[in-house]
Amino acid sequence: MPTPTLDARLEAVLELISTDVHADIGSDHARLPVRLIREGRASRCIAVEINPGPLEQARRSVVRSRLEAQIEIREGNGFAPLLPGEVDSASLCGMGAHTIRGILERAGERLPPVLPAALIVQPNDSALLLRLWARGAGYHVRTERLIAGYWPYPVLRLARANGADPAYEGVPLDAALKYGPLLLRAGGEVISRQIEADIVRLSKVAAPGRESWHELATAKTALAVLGDRIK
């Protein structure tokens, strides 16, 4: 079977995974696990899928790839089909941040347990909720990317670590949580366009006392951070 192609956001996820046993939660057709094994980025994968159609597609994909010995397909919701301590890292891609956060909150002791256990998350909307979860759950932001597509797709690599997350040092917290501390440090066209578009959109509706007023202020702060990086 030819090596499956991935879109730009999943290619970015792929590049952030290097592990022994990896779980892909909500794996859809299991293209990511197949690529992980084919490229030697993982020695074994567990693909978890709850929806019957994609679940069957994932099983067929693994059989066609002749990777049954290295990729196991499990039916279930989130981390529920995994045993505590069974995986070293996990990915959650292509879902809303609220859904991903709920899966992580319910995972409990099934989350990858060993320092520096890694989570690679790719929400289809703002990663704000996931950054907030990470700060409260003992994960640091190690890598952030913003992939241009139908809309900008954030990709984060989170790692278990002790103490305060150094990624946030020297960056205004509200702006960092909304747009990403490492993305603001790095700058670039995609993050600049996102912030500028937010300012245009929010300027039409923002008024004192509304949440949109605070969001507009946060966007302007983020744009100022990018401007300081360019100077």
Helices and strands as residue ranges (DSSP letters): H 8-15, E 21-25, H 31-38, E 44-49, H 52-65, E 71-75, E 89-95, H 97-107, G 108-110, E 118-123, H 128-137, E 139-147, E 153-160, G 166-168, H 173-179, H 181-186, H 189-203, H 211-230
